[in-house]
Amino acid sequence: MLLHKNFHIPNDVVTTVPKLSDRASLPPPGYLTVSEVSLRAGLRFPPSAELIEILRRCGVCLSQLSYRAMSVIVGLIALFRDRGAVLTPEHLSRMG
């Protein structure tokens, strides 16, 4: 599937197209909603350990992040990895 290839989603992850009546805030049981803009911002599956830890510590779910927030966090994770470091919630807290 093109979506899987373009956004590096593993083949065993089932994707579905929402109906007009579906709402991102109320996904069916067992499903996770992800916006296309999050994928364009750099979100990949499975999400990085750094992203999962940041979301967990902040009490935020993946679908609550805006495009800009996702872009910044994924960019910072990539920058830290490039420098041989791991982005932590403490780093984000110190950044303001």
PDB file with one MODEL, atoms N, CA, C and O in Angstrom:
MODEL        1
ATOM      1  N   MET A   1       0.848  -1.177   0.000  1.00  0.00           N
ATOM      2  CA  MET A   1       0.000   0.000   0.000  1.00  0.00           C
ATOM      3  C   MET A   1       0.893   1.240   0.000  1.00  0.00           C
ATOM      4  O   MET A   1       1.918   1.273   0.682  1.00  0.00           O
ATOM      5  N   LEU A   2       0.514   2.224  -0.740  1.00  0.00           N
ATOM      6  CA  LEU A   2       1.291   3.454  -0.886  1.00  0.00           C
ATOM      7  C   LEU A   2       1.483   4.176   0.446  1.00  0.00           C
ATOM      8  O   LEU A   2       2.569   4.684   0.729  1.00  0.00           O
ATOM      9  N   LEU A   3       0.437   4.221   1.259  1.00  0.00           N
ATOM     10  CA  LEU A   3       0.523   4.868   2.567  1.00  0.00           C
ATOM     11  C   LEU A   3       1.604   4.203   3.423  1.00  0.00           C
ATOM     12  O   LEU A   3       2.404   4.883   4.066  1.00  0.00           O
ATOM     13  N   HIS A   4       1.618   2.889   3.422  1.00  0.00           N
ATOM     14  CA  HIS A   4       2.623   2.145   4.193  1.00  0.00           C
ATOM     15  C   HIS A   4       4.028   2.458   3.684  1.00  0.00           C
ATOM     16  O   HIS A   4       4.947   2.667   4.476  1.00  0.00           O
ATOM     17  N   LYS A   5       4.191   2.489   2.384  1.00  0.00           N
ATOM     18  CA  LYS A   5       5.505   2.741   1.791  1.00  0.00           C
ATOM     19  C   LYS A   5       5.971   4.177   2.044  1.00  0.00           C
ATOM     20  O   LYS A   5       7.108   4.395   2.462  1.00  0.00           O
ATOM     21  N   ASN A   6       5.113   5.138   1.797  1.00  0.00           N
ATOM     22  CA  ASN A   6       5.501   6.546   1.930  1.00  0.00           C
ATOM     23  C   ASN A   6       5.822   6.957   3.355  1.00  0.00           C
ATOM     24  O   ASN A   6       6.687   7.805   3.579  1.00  0.00           O
ATOM     25  N   PHE A   7       5.126   6.356   4.330  1.00  0.00           N
ATOM     26  CA  PHE A   7       5.304   6.778   5.714  1.00  0.00           C
ATOM     27  C   PHE A   7       5.919   5.696   6.593  1.00  0.00           C
ATOM     28  O   PHE A   7       5.879   5.789   7.820  1.00  0.00           O
ATOM     29  N   HIS A   8       6.491   4.664   5.960  1.00  0.00           N
ATOM     30  CA  HIS A   8       7.232   3.619   6.666  1.00  0.00           C
ATOM     31  C   HIS A   8       6.388   2.929   7.733  1.00  0.00           C
ATOM     32  O   HIS A   8       6.868   2.654   8.833  1.00  0.00           O
ATOM     33  N   ILE A   9       5.137   2.654   7.406  1.00  0.00           N
ATOM     34  CA  ILE A   9       4.246   1.947   8.322  1.00  0.00           C
ATOM     35  C   ILE A   9       4.422   0.455   8.057  1.00  0.00           C
ATOM     36  O   ILE A   9       4.310   0.019   6.911  1.00  0.00           O
ATOM     37  N   PRO A  10       4.700  -0.347   9.113  1.00  0.00           N
ATOM     38  CA  PRO A  10       4.866  -1.789   8.906  1.00  0.00           C
ATOM     39  C   PRO A  10       3.638  -2.408   8.249  1.00  0.00           C
ATOM     40  O   PRO A  10       2.512  -1.962   8.472  1.00  0.00           O
ATOM     41  N   ASN A  11       3.863  -3.437   7.439  1.00  0.00           N
ATOM     42  CA  ASN A  11       2.773  -4.071   6.702  1.00  0.00           C
ATOM     43  C   ASN A  11       1.735  -4.725   7.600  1.00  0.00           C
ATOM     44  O   ASN A  11       0.591  -4.908   7.183  1.00  0.00           O
ATOM     45  N   ASP A  12       2.114  -5.083   8.839  1.00  0.00           N
ATOM     46  CA  ASP A  12       1.145  -5.729   9.722  1.00  0.00           C
ATOM     47  C   ASP A  12       0.232  -4.733  10.430  1.00  0.00           C
ATOM     48  O   ASP A  12      -0.668  -5.142  11.163  1.00  0.00           O
ATOM     49  N   VAL A  13       0.445  -3.428  10.225  1.00  0.00           N
ATOM     50  CA  VAL A  13      -0.439  -2.400  10.787  1.00  0.00           C
ATOM     51  C   VAL A  13      -1.586  -2.181   9.808  1.00  0.00           C
ATOM     52  O   VAL A  13      -1.374  -1.835   8.646  1.00  0.00           O
ATOM     53  N   VAL A  14      -2.806  -2.391  10.300  1.00  0.00           N
ATOM     54  CA  VAL A  14      -3.997  -2.241   9.467  1.00  0.00           C
ATOM     55  C   VAL A  14      -4.410  -0.774   9.449  1.00  0.00           C
ATOM     56  O   VAL A  14      -4.571  -0.155  10.501  1.00  0.00           O
ATOM     57  N   THR A  15      -4.578  -0.229   8.268  1.00  0.00           N
ATOM     58  CA  THR A  15      -5.040   1.152   8.129  1.00  0.00           C
ATOM     59  C   THR A  15      -6.420   1.144   7.479  1.00  0.00           C
ATOM     60  O   THR A  15      -6.723   0.305   6.631  1.00  0.00           O
ATOM     61  N   THR A  16      -7.240   2.092   7.895  1.00  0.00           N
ATOM     62  CA  THR A  16      -8.568   2.224   7.303  1.00  0.00           C
ATOM     63  C   THR A  16      -8.845   3.689   7.019  1.00  0.00           C
ATOM     64  O   THR A  16      -8.298   4.579   7.671  1.00  0.00           O
ATOM     65  N   VAL A  17      -9.688   3.922   6.050  1.00  0.00           N
ATOM     66  CA  VAL A  17     -10.115   5.284   5.715  1.00  0.00           C
ATOM     67  C   VAL A  17     -11.382   5.559   6.524  1.00  0.00           C
ATOM     68  O   VAL A  17     -12.323   4.766   6.495  1.00  0.00           O
ATOM     69  N   PRO A  18     -11.406   6.677   7.241  1.00  0.00           N
ATOM     70  CA  PRO A  18     -12.594   6.957   8.062  1.00  0.00           C
ATOM     71  C   PRO A  18     -13.816   7.279   7.213  1.00  0.00           C
ATOM     72  O   PRO A  18     -13.717   7.771   6.088  1.00  0.00           O
ATOM     73  N   LYS A  19     -14.969   6.981   7.798  1.00  0.00           N
ATOM     74  CA  LYS A  19     -16.240   7.368   7.165  1.00  0.00           C
ATOM     75  C   LYS A  19     -16.498   8.831   7.501  1.00  0.00           C
ATOM     76  O   LYS A  19     -15.892   9.369   8.427  1.00  0.00           O
ATOM     77  N   LEU A  20     -17.379   9.470   6.769  1.00  0.00           N
ATOM     78  CA  LEU A  20     -17.709  10.870   7.043  1.00  0.00           C
ATOM     79  C   LEU A  20     -18.254  11.058   8.452  1.00  0.00           C
ATOM     80  O   LEU A  20     -18.092  12.128   9.039  1.00  0.00           O
ATOM     81  N   SER A  21     -18.897  10.030   9.001  1.00  0.00           N
ATOM     82  CA  SER A  21     -19.479  10.128  10.344  1.00  0.00           C
ATOM     83  C   SER A  21     -18.458   9.870  11.453  1.00  0.00           C
ATOM     84  O   SER A  21     -18.745  10.141  12.619  1.00  0.00           O
ATOM     85  N   ASP A  22     -17.272   9.353  11.116  1.00  0.00           N
ATOM     86  CA  ASP A  22     -16.246   9.065  12.121  1.00  0.00           C
ATOM     87  C   ASP A  22     -15.622  10.348  12.642  1.00  0.00           C
ATOM     88  O   ASP A  22     -15.553  11.353  11.934  1.00  0.00           O
ATOM     89  N   ARG A  23     -15.169  10.302  13.883  1.00  0.00           N
ATOM     90  CA  ARG A  23     -14.512  11.442  14.517  1.00  0.00           C
ATOM     91  C   ARG A  23     -13.180  10.980  15.099  1.00  0.00           C
ATOM     92  O   ARG A  23     -13.107   9.927  15.732  1.00  0.00           O
ATOM     93  N   ALA A  24     -12.139  11.760  14.888  1.00  0.00           N
ATOM     94  CA  ALA A  24     -10.812  11.411  15.388  1.00  0.00           C
ATOM     95  C   ALA A  24     -10.797  11.287  16.900  1.00  0.00           C
ATOM     96  O   ALA A  24     -10.028  10.498  17.449  1.00  0.00           O
ATOM     97  N   SER A  25     -11.624  12.045  17.567  1.00  0.00           N
ATOM     98  CA  SER A  25     -11.646  12.011  19.027  1.00  0.00           C
ATOM     99  C   SER A  25     -12.356  10.775  19.585  1.00  0.00           C
ATOM    100  O   SER A  25     -12.275  10.506  20.784  1.00  0.00           O
ATOM    101  N   LEU A  26     -13.042  10.030  18.735  1.00  0.00           N
ATOM    102  CA  LEU A  26     -13.753   8.821  19.158  1.00  0.00           C
ATOM    103  C   LEU A  26     -13.425   7.647  18.241  1.00  0.00           C
ATOM    104  O   LEU A  26     -14.299   7.174  17.515  1.00  0.00           O
ATOM    105  N   PRO A  27     -12.182   7.169  18.262  1.00  0.00           N
ATOM    106  CA  PRO A  27     -11.845   6.044  17.381  1.00  0.00           C
ATOM    107  C   PRO A  27     -12.540   4.767  17.846  1.00  0.00           C
ATOM    108  O   PRO A  27     -12.834   4.623  19.033  1.00  0.00           O
ATOM    109  N   PRO A  28     -12.804   3.840  16.929  1.00  0.00           N
ATOM    110  CA  PRO A  28     -13.405   2.559  17.334  1.00  0.00           C
ATOM    111  C   PRO A  28     -12.476   1.843  18.312  1.00  0.00           C
ATOM    112  O   PRO A  28     -11.268   2.076  18.283  1.00  0.00           O
ATOM    113  N   PRO A  29     -13.006   0.985  19.169  1.00  0.00           N
ATOM    114  CA  PRO A  29     -12.159   0.238  20.106  1.00  0.00           C
ATOM    115  C   PRO A  29     -11.037  -0.500  19.365  1.00  0.00           C
ATOM    116  O   PRO A  29     -11.272  -1.158  18.352  1.00  0.00           O
ATOM    117  N   GLY A  30      -9.829  -0.378  19.887  1.00  0.00           N
ATOM    118  CA  GLY A  30      -8.679  -1.048  19.278  1.00  0.00           C
ATOM    119  C   GLY A  30      -8.000  -0.254  18.182  1.00  0.00           C
ATOM    120  O   GLY A  30      -7.006  -0.717  17.622  1.00  0.00           O
ATOM    121  N   TYR A  31      -8.508   0.934  17.857  1.00  0.00           N
ATOM    122  CA  TYR A  31      -7.931   1.752  16.796  1.00  0.00           C
ATOM    123  C   TYR A  31      -7.287   3.008  17.375  1.00  0.00           C
ATOM    124  O   TYR A  31      -7.631   3.449  18.472  1.00  0.00           O
ATOM    125  N   LEU A  32      -6.369   3.561  16.639  1.00  0.00           N
ATOM    126  CA  LEU A  32      -5.694   4.805  16.988  1.00  0.00           C
ATOM    127  C   LEU A  32      -5.860   5.745  15.810  1.00  0.00           C
ATOM    128  O   LEU A  32      -5.647   5.347  14.665  1.00  0.00           O
ATOM    129  N   THR A  33      -6.235   6.975  16.071  1.00  0.00           N
ATOM    130  CA  THR A  33      -6.368   7.930  14.976  1.00  0.00           C
ATOM    131  C   THR A  33      -5.078   8.719  14.827  1.00  0.00           C
ATOM    132  O   THR A  33      -4.492   9.175  15.809  1.00  0.00           O
ATOM    133  N   VAL A  34      -4.652   8.869  13.594  1.00  0.00           N
ATOM    134  CA  VAL A  34      -3.447   9.626  13.270  1.00  0.00           C
ATOM    135  C   VAL A  34      -3.771  10.484  12.060  1.00  0.00           C
ATOM    136  O   VAL A  34      -4.293   9.993  11.059  1.00  0.00           O
ATOM    137  N   SER A  35      -3.461  11.749  12.158  1.00  0.00           N
ATOM    138  CA  SER A  35      -3.739  12.629  11.033  1.00  0.00           C
ATOM    139  C   SER A  35      -2.621  12.554   9.999  1.00  0.00           C
ATOM    140  O   SER A  35      -1.476  12.239  10.321  1.00  0.00           O
ATOM    141  N   GLU A  36      -2.971  12.844   8.780  1.00  0.00           N
ATOM    142  CA  GLU A  36      -1.980  12.850   7.706  1.00  0.00           C
ATOM    143  C   GLU A  36      -0.883  13.868   7.975  1.00  0.00           C
ATOM    144  O   GLU A  36       0.281  13.632   7.649  1.00  0.00           O
ATOM    145  N   VAL A  37      -1.250  15.002   8.572  1.00  0.00           N
ATOM    146  CA  VAL A  37      -0.243  16.024   8.835  1.00  0.00           C
ATOM    147  C   VAL A  37       0.789  15.534   9.839  1.00  0.00           C
ATOM    148  O   VAL A  37       1.950  15.939   9.768  1.00  0.00           O
ATOM    149  N   SER A  38       0.395  14.665  10.781  1.00  0.00           N
ATOM    150  CA  SER A  38       1.369  14.091  11.710  1.00  0.00           C
ATOM    151  C   SER A  38       2.377  13.220  10.962  1.00  0.00           C
ATOM    152  O   SER A  38       3.570  13.233  11.266  1.00  0.00           O
ATOM    153  N   LEU A  39       1.886  12.471   9.990  1.00  0.00           N
ATOM    154  CA  LEU A  39       2.783  11.641   9.178  1.00  0.00           C
ATOM    155  C   LEU A  39       3.717  12.521   8.347  1.00  0.00           C
ATOM    156  O   LEU A  39       4.903  12.222   8.212  1.00  0.00           O
ATOM    157  N   ARG A  40       3.179  13.596   7.796  1.00  0.00           N
ATOM    158  CA  ARG A  40       4.009  14.517   7.018  1.00  0.00           C
ATOM    159  C   ARG A  40       5.022  15.242   7.898  1.00  0.00           C
ATOM    160  O   ARG A  40       6.073  15.670   7.422  1.00  0.00           O
ATOM    161  N   ALA A  41       4.698  15.378   9.194  1.00  0.00           N
ATOM    162  CA  ALA A  41       5.605  16.039  10.131  1.00  0.00           C
ATOM    163  C   ALA A  41       6.748  15.122  10.564  1.00  0.00           C
ATOM    164  O   ALA A  41       7.698  15.571  11.206  1.00  0.00           O
ATOM    165  N   GLY A  42       6.658  13.845  10.215  1.00  0.00           N
ATOM    166  CA  GLY A  42       7.754  12.941  10.533  1.00  0.00           C
ATOM    167  C   GLY A  42       7.407  11.785  11.442  1.00  0.00           C
ATOM    168  O   GLY A  42       8.292  10.998  11.778  1.00  0.00           O
ATOM    169  N   LEU A  43       6.149  11.644  11.860  1.00  0.00           N
ATOM    170  CA  LEU A  43       5.761  10.531  12.694  1.00  0.00           C
ATOM    171  C   LEU A  43       5.925   9.228  11.923  1.00  0.00           C
ATOM    172  O   LEU A  43       5.490   9.129  10.775  1.00  0.00           O
ATOM    173  N   ARG A  44       6.539   8.244  12.531  1.00  0.00           N
ATOM    174  CA  ARG A  44       6.722   6.931  11.918  1.00  0.00           C
ATOM    175  C   ARG A  44       6.272   5.868  12.896  1.00  0.00           C
ATOM    176  O   ARG A  44       6.202   6.111  14.101  1.00  0.00           O
ATOM    177  N   PHE A  45       5.966   4.689  12.381  1.00  0.00           N
ATOM    178  CA  PHE A  45       5.502   3.591  13.227  1.00  0.00           C
ATOM    179  C   PHE A  45       6.482   2.443  13.184  1.00  0.00           C
ATOM    180  O   PHE A  45       6.997   2.113  12.115  1.00  0.00           O
ATOM    181  N   PRO A  46       6.752   1.831  14.310  1.00  0.00           N
ATOM    182  CA  PRO A  46       6.261   2.249  15.618  1.00  0.00           C
ATOM    183  C   PRO A  46       6.904   3.572  16.024  1.00  0.00           C
ATOM    184  O   PRO A  46       8.024   3.869  15.610  1.00  0.00           O
ATOM    185  N   PRO A  47       6.197   4.377  16.840  1.00  0.00           N
ATOM    186  CA  PRO A  47       6.772   5.658  17.268  1.00  0.00           C
ATOM    187  C   PRO A  47       8.061   5.432  18.048  1.00  0.00           C
ATOM    188  O   PRO A  47       8.232   4.398  18.693  1.00  0.00           O
ATOM    189  N   SER A  48       8.954   6.393  17.985  1.00  0.00           N
ATOM    190  CA  SER A  48      10.229   6.263  18.690  1.00  0.00           C
ATOM    191  C   SER A  48      10.010   6.201  20.191  1.00  0.00           C
ATOM    192  O   SER A  48       9.023   6.720  20.712  1.00  0.00           O
ATOM    193  N   ALA A  49      10.941   5.562  20.874  1.00  0.00           N
ATOM    194  CA  ALA A  49      10.868   5.460  22.333  1.00  0.00           C
ATOM    195  C   ALA A  49      10.851   6.846  22.968  1.00  0.00           C
ATOM    196  O   ALA A  49      10.170   7.070  23.969  1.00  0.00           O
ATOM    197  N   GLU A  50      11.607   7.776  22.377  1.00  0.00           N
ATOM    198  CA  GLU A  50      11.642   9.139  22.916  1.00  0.00           C
ATOM    199  C   GLU A  50      10.266   9.793  22.844  1.00  0.00           C
ATOM    200  O   GLU A  50       9.825  10.420  23.807  1.00  0.00           O
ATOM    201  N   LEU A  51       9.587   9.650  21.709  1.00  0.00           N
ATOM    202  CA  LEU A  51       8.269  10.249  21.536  1.00  0.00           C
ATOM    203  C   LEU A  51       7.269   9.632  22.510  1.00  0.00           C
ATOM    204  O   LEU A  51       6.486  10.353  23.128  1.00  0.00           O
ATOM    205  N   ILE A  52       7.286   8.320  22.653  1.00  0.00           N
ATOM    206  CA  ILE A  52       6.375   7.641  23.570  1.00  0.00           C
ATOM    207  C   ILE A  52       6.596   8.135  25.000  1.00  0.00           C
ATOM    208  O   ILE A  52       5.636   8.407  25.721  1.00  0.00           O
ATOM    209  N   GLU A  53       7.859   8.249  25.408  1.00  0.00           N
ATOM    210  CA  GLU A  53       8.162   8.700  26.769  1.00  0.00           C
ATOM    211  C   GLU A  53       7.715  10.149  26.988  1.00  0.00           C
ATOM    212  O   GLU A  53       7.170  10.475  28.042  1.00  0.00           O
ATOM    213  N   ILE A  54       7.941  11.007  26.009  1.00  0.00           N
ATOM    214  CA  ILE A  54       7.518  12.413  26.127  1.00  0.00           C
ATOM    215  C   ILE A  54       5.998  12.486  26.260  1.00  0.00           C
ATOM    216  O   ILE A  54       5.492  13.206  27.121  1.00  0.00           O
ATOM    217  N   LEU A  55       5.268  11.758  25.426  1.00  0.00           N
ATOM    218  CA  LEU A  55       3.806  11.765  25.493  1.00  0.00           C
ATOM    219  C   LEU A  55       3.320  11.227  26.838  1.00  0.00           C
ATOM    220  O   LEU A  55       2.412  11.788  27.449  1.00  0.00           O
ATOM    221  N   ARG A  56       3.935  10.133  27.291  1.00  0.00           N
ATOM    222  CA  ARG A  56       3.528   9.521  28.554  1.00  0.00           C
ATOM    223  C   ARG A  56       3.745  10.471  29.722  1.00  0.00           C
ATOM    224  O   ARG A  56       2.859  10.651  30.558  1.00  0.00           O
ATOM    225  N   ARG A  57       4.925  11.079  29.776  1.00  0.00           N
ATOM    226  CA  ARG A  57       5.260  11.970  30.897  1.00  0.00           C
ATOM    227  C   ARG A  57       4.427  13.250  30.882  1.00  0.00           C
ATOM    228  O   ARG A  57       4.155  13.832  31.932  1.00  0.00           O
ATOM    229  N   CYS A  58       4.025  13.681  29.697  1.00  0.00           N
ATOM    230  CA  CYS A  58       3.218  14.907  29.593  1.00  0.00           C
ATOM    231  C   CYS A  58       1.724  14.629  29.695  1.00  0.00           C
ATOM    232  O   CYS A  58       0.921  15.560  29.754  1.00  0.00           O
ATOM    233  N   GLY A  59       1.347  13.348  29.715  1.00  0.00           N
ATOM    234  CA  GLY A  59      -0.064  12.991  29.798  1.00  0.00           C
ATOM    235  C   GLY A  59      -0.845  13.377  28.560  1.00  0.00           C
ATOM    236  O   GLY A  59      -2.009  13.768  28.646  1.00  0.00           O
ATOM    237  N   VAL A  60      -0.195  13.266  27.396  1.00  0.00           N
ATOM    238  CA  VAL A  60      -0.804  13.653  26.128  1.00  0.00           C
ATOM    239  C   VAL A  60      -0.865  12.428  25.221  1.00  0.00           C
ATOM    240  O   VAL A  60       0.054  11.609  25.218  1.00  0.00           O
ATOM    241  N   CYS A  61      -1.945  12.304  24.454  1.00  0.00           N
ATOM    242  CA  CYS A  61      -1.995  11.205  23.486  1.00  0.00           C
ATOM    243  C   CYS A  61      -1.546  11.715  22.117  1.00  0.00           C
ATOM    244  O   CYS A  61      -1.587  12.913  21.835  1.00  0.00           O
ATOM    245  N   LEU A  62      -1.129  10.797  21.300  1.00  0.00           N
ATOM    246  CA  LEU A  62      -0.555  11.106  19.994  1.00  0.00           C
ATOM    247  C   LEU A  62      -1.453  11.996  19.147  1.00  0.00           C
ATOM    248  O   LEU A  62      -0.969  12.917  18.487  1.00  0.00           O
ATOM    249  N   SER A  63      -2.744  11.733  19.159  1.00  0.00           N
ATOM    250  CA  SER A  63      -3.655  12.492  18.300  1.00  0.00           C
ATOM    251  C   SER A  63      -3.884  13.926  18.788  1.00  0.00           C
ATOM    252  O   SER A  63      -4.504  14.719  18.081  1.00  0.00           O
ATOM    253  N   GLN A  64      -3.397  14.269  19.978  1.00  0.00           N
ATOM    254  CA  GLN A  64      -3.564  15.623  20.484  1.00  0.00           C
ATOM    255  C   GLN A  64      -2.495  16.585  19.983  1.00  0.00           C
ATOM    256  O   GLN A  64      -2.648  17.799  20.118  1.00  0.00           O
ATOM    257  N   LEU A  65      -1.416  16.062  19.407  1.00  0.00           N
ATOM    258  CA  LEU A  65      -0.338  16.935  18.942  1.00  0.00           C
ATOM    259  C   LEU A  65      -0.705  17.598  17.622  1.00  0.00           C
ATOM    260  O   LEU A  65      -1.200  16.944  16.704  1.00  0.00           O
ATOM    261  N   SER A  66      -0.464  18.873  17.538  1.00  0.00           N
ATOM    262  CA  SER A  66      -0.681  19.594  16.291  1.00  0.00           C
ATOM    263  C   SER A  66       0.465  19.300  15.327  1.00  0.00           C
ATOM    264  O   SER A  66       1.485  18.726  15.710  1.00  0.00           O
ATOM    265  N   TYR A  67       0.283  19.696  14.091  1.00  0.00           N
ATOM    266  CA  TYR A  67       1.341  19.521  13.084  1.00  0.00           C
ATOM    267  C   TYR A  67       2.631  20.175  13.549  1.00  0.00           C
ATOM    268  O   TYR A  67       3.703  19.576  13.460  1.00  0.00           O
ATOM    269  N   ARG A  68       2.532  21.392  14.040  1.00  0.00           N
ATOM    270  CA  ARG A  68       3.743  22.117  14.464  1.00  0.00           C
ATOM    271  C   ARG A  68       4.422  21.426  15.636  1.00  0.00           C
ATOM    272  O   ARG A  68       5.645  21.284  15.652  1.00  0.00           O
ATOM    273  N   ALA A  69       3.634  20.992  16.620  1.00  0.00           N
ATOM    274  CA  ALA A  69       4.212  20.307  17.775  1.00  0.00           C
ATOM    275  C   ALA A  69       4.899  19.015  17.337  1.00  0.00           C
ATOM    276  O   ALA A  69       6.007  18.712  17.779  1.00  0.00           O
ATOM    277  N   MET A  70       4.236  18.263  16.468  1.00  0.00           N
ATOM    278  CA  MET A  70       4.819  17.004  15.984  1.00  0.00           C
ATOM    279  C   MET A  70       6.105  17.293  15.212  1.00  0.00           C
ATOM    280  O   MET A  70       7.098  16.586  15.384  1.00  0.00           O
ATOM    281  N   SER A  71       6.101  18.322  14.365  1.00  0.00           N
ATOM    282  CA  SER A  71       7.293  18.677  13.592  1.00  0.00           C
ATOM    283  C   SER A  71       8.464  19.033  14.511  1.00  0.00           C
ATOM    284  O   SER A  71       9.596  18.605  14.284  1.00  0.00           O
ATOM    285  N   VAL A  72       8.177  19.814  15.541  1.00  0.00           N
ATOM    286  CA  VAL A  72       9.235  20.241  16.458  1.00  0.00           C
ATOM    287  C   VAL A  72       9.790  19.048  17.231  1.00  0.00           C
ATOM    288  O   VAL A  72      11.006  18.877  17.318  1.00  0.00           O
ATOM    289  N   ILE A  73       8.915  18.228  17.787  1.00  0.00           N
ATOM    290  CA  ILE A  73       9.373  17.095  18.590  1.00  0.00           C
ATOM    291  C   ILE A  73      10.151  16.098  17.740  1.00  0.00           C
ATOM    292  O   ILE A  73      11.233  15.662  18.131  1.00  0.00           O
ATOM    293  N   VAL A  74       9.610  15.736  16.583  1.00  0.00           N
ATOM    294  CA  VAL A  74      10.312  14.776  15.712  1.00  0.00           C
ATOM    295  C   VAL A  74      11.642  15.367  15.242  1.00  0.00           C
ATOM    296  O   VAL A  74      12.643  14.655  15.163  1.00  0.00           O
ATOM    297  N   GLY A  75      11.655  16.662  14.933  1.00  0.00           N
ATOM    298  CA  GLY A  75      12.906  17.316  14.535  1.00  0.00           C
ATOM    299  C   GLY A  75      13.933  17.319  15.647  1.00  0.00           C
ATOM    300  O   GLY A  75      15.115  17.078  15.400  1.00  0.00           O
ATOM    301  N   LEU A  76      13.498  17.588  16.870  1.00  0.00           N
ATOM    302  CA  LEU A  76      14.418  17.566  18.008  1.00  0.00           C
ATOM    303  C   LEU A  76      14.944  16.161  18.284  1.00  0.00           C
ATOM    304  O   LEU A  76      16.120  15.985  18.605  1.00  0.00           O
ATOM    305  N   ILE A  77      14.073  15.161  18.159  1.00  0.00           N
ATOM    306  CA  ILE A  77      14.524  13.776  18.332  1.00  0.00           C
ATOM    307  C   ILE A  77      15.612  13.459  17.314  1.00  0.00           C
ATOM    308  O   ILE A  77      16.638  12.874  17.659  1.00  0.00           O
ATOM    309  N   ALA A  78      15.386  13.849  16.054  1.00  0.00           N
ATOM    310  CA  ALA A  78      16.378  13.607  15.001  1.00  0.00           C
ATOM    311  C   ALA A  78      17.672  14.362  15.279  1.00  0.00           C
ATOM    312  O   ALA A  78      18.757  13.813  15.090  1.00  0.00           O
ATOM    313  N   LEU A  79      17.573  15.606  15.722  1.00  0.00           N
ATOM    314  CA  LEU A  79      18.769  16.403  16.033  1.00  0.00           C
ATOM    315  C   LEU A  79      19.565  15.769  17.170  1.00  0.00           C
ATOM    316  O   LEU A  79      20.785  15.636  17.082  1.00  0.00           O
ATOM    317  N   PHE A  80      18.876  15.383  18.229  1.00  0.00           N
ATOM    318  CA  PHE A  80      19.571  14.752  19.350  1.00  0.00           C
ATOM    319  C   PHE A  80      20.238  13.457  18.911  1.00  0.00           C
ATOM    320  O   PHE A  80      21.387  13.204  19.272  1.00  0.00           O
ATOM    321  N   ARG A  81      19.530  12.626  18.131  1.00  0.00           N
ATOM    322  CA  ARG A  81      20.116  11.364  17.654  1.00  0.00           C
ATOM    323  C   ARG A  81      21.351  11.636  16.798  1.00  0.00           C
ATOM    324  O   ARG A  81      22.355  10.932  16.902  1.00  0.00           O
ATOM    325  N   ASP A  82      21.269  12.653  15.959  1.00  0.00           N
ATOM    326  CA  ASP A  82      22.401  13.012  15.105  1.00  0.00           C
ATOM    327  C   ASP A  82      23.629  13.378  15.933  1.00  0.00           C
ATOM    328  O   ASP A  82      24.766  13.162  15.514  1.00  0.00           O
ATOM    329  N   ARG A  83      23.379  13.930  17.107  1.00  0.00           N
ATOM    330  CA  ARG A  83      24.467  14.342  17.997  1.00  0.00           C
ATOM    331  C   ARG A  83      24.835  13.260  19.004  1.00  0.00           C
ATOM    332  O   ARG A  83      25.651  13.490  19.896  1.00  0.00           O
ATOM    333  N   GLY A  84      24.230  12.069  18.861  1.00  0.00           N
ATOM    334  CA  GLY A  84      24.553  10.955  19.743  1.00  0.00           C
ATOM    335  C   GLY A  84      23.888  11.033  21.106  1.00  0.00           C
ATOM    336  O   GLY A  84      24.375  10.432  22.063  1.00  0.00           O
ATOM    337  N   ALA A  85      22.781  11.766  21.212  1.00  0.00           N
ATOM    338  CA  ALA A  85      22.088  11.923  22.489  1.00  0.00           C
ATOM    339  C   ALA A  85      20.632  11.478  22.340  1.00  0.00           C
ATOM    340  O   ALA A  85      20.146  11.241  21.234  1.00  0.00           O
ATOM    341  N   VAL A  86      19.956  11.373  23.474  1.00  0.00           N
ATOM    342  CA  VAL A  86      18.548  10.988  23.497  1.00  0.00           C
ATOM    343  C   VAL A  86      17.743  12.147  24.064  1.00  0.00           C
ATOM    344  O   VAL A  86      18.052  12.652  25.144  1.00  0.00           O
ATOM    345  N   LEU A  87      16.713  12.570  23.341  1.00  0.00           N
ATOM    346  CA  LEU A  87      15.832  13.635  23.812  1.00  0.00           C
ATOM    347  C   LEU A  87      14.945  13.083  24.922  1.00  0.00           C
ATOM    348  O   LEU A  87      14.305  12.046  24.753  1.00  0.00           O
ATOM    349  N   THR A  88      14.908  13.774  26.051  1.00  0.00           N
ATOM    350  CA  THR A  88      14.083  13.357  27.180  1.00  0.00           C
ATOM    351  C   THR A  88      13.093  14.466  27.522  1.00  0.00           C
ATOM    352  O   THR A  88      13.262  15.607  27.090  1.00  0.00           O
ATOM    353  N   PRO A  89      12.060  14.133  28.297  1.00  0.00           N
ATOM    354  CA  PRO A  89      11.138  15.175  28.746  1.00  0.00           C
ATOM    355  C   PRO A  89      11.863  16.276  29.533  1.00  0.00           C
ATOM    356  O   PRO A  89      11.462  17.439  29.483  1.00  0.00           O
ATOM    357  N   GLU A  90      12.920  15.914  30.253  1.00  0.00           N
ATOM    358  CA  GLU A  90      13.687  16.906  30.999  1.00  0.00           C
ATOM    359  C   GLU A  90      14.353  17.910  30.054  1.00  0.00           C
ATOM    360  O   GLU A  90      14.391  19.104  30.350  1.00  0.00           O
ATOM    361  N   HIS A  91      14.877  17.438  28.922  1.00  0.00           N
ATOM    362  CA  HIS A  91      15.462  18.353  27.941  1.00  0.00           C
ATOM    363  C   HIS A  91      14.411  19.345  27.453  1.00  0.00           C
ATOM    364  O   HIS A  91      14.666  20.547  27.374  1.00  0.00           O
ATOM    365  N   LEU A  92      13.226  18.826  27.126  1.00  0.00           N
ATOM    366  CA  LEU A  92      12.154  19.713  26.644  1.00  0.00           C
ATOM    367  C   LEU A  92      11.759  20.718  27.721  1.00  0.00           C
ATOM    368  O   LEU A  92      11.505  21.887  27.431  1.00  0.00           O
ATOM    369  N   SER A  93      11.710  20.252  28.958  1.00  0.00           N
ATOM    370  CA  SER A  93      11.354  21.153  30.062  1.00  0.00           C
ATOM    371  C   SER A  93      12.370  22.289  30.200  1.00  0.00           C
ATOM    372  O   SER A  93      11.997  23.438  30.437  1.00  0.00           O
ATOM    373  N   ARG A  94      13.641  21.964  30.051  1.00  0.00           N
ATOM    374  CA  ARG A  94      14.682  22.998  30.155  1.00  0.00           C
ATOM    375  C   ARG A  94      14.653  23.969  28.983  1.00  0.00           C
ATOM    376  O   ARG A  94      15.104  25.108  29.107  1.00  0.00           O
ATOM    377  N   MET A  95      14.120  23.519  27.836  1.00  0.00           N
ATOM    378  CA  MET A  95      14.047  24.387  26.673  1.00  0.00           C
ATOM    379  C   MET A  95      12.926  25.408  26.795  1.00  0.00           C
ATOM    380  O   MET A  95      12.889  26.394  26.058  1.00  0.00           O
ATOM    381  N   GLY A  96      12.017  25.169  27.724  1.00  0.00           N
ATOM    382  CA  GLY A  96      10.963  26.148  27.959  1.00  0.00           C
ATOM    383  C   GLY A  96       9.674  25.758  27.410  1.00  0.00           C
ATOM    384  O   GLY A  96       8.699  26.497  27.539  1.00  0.00           O
TER     385      GLY A  96
ENDMDL
END
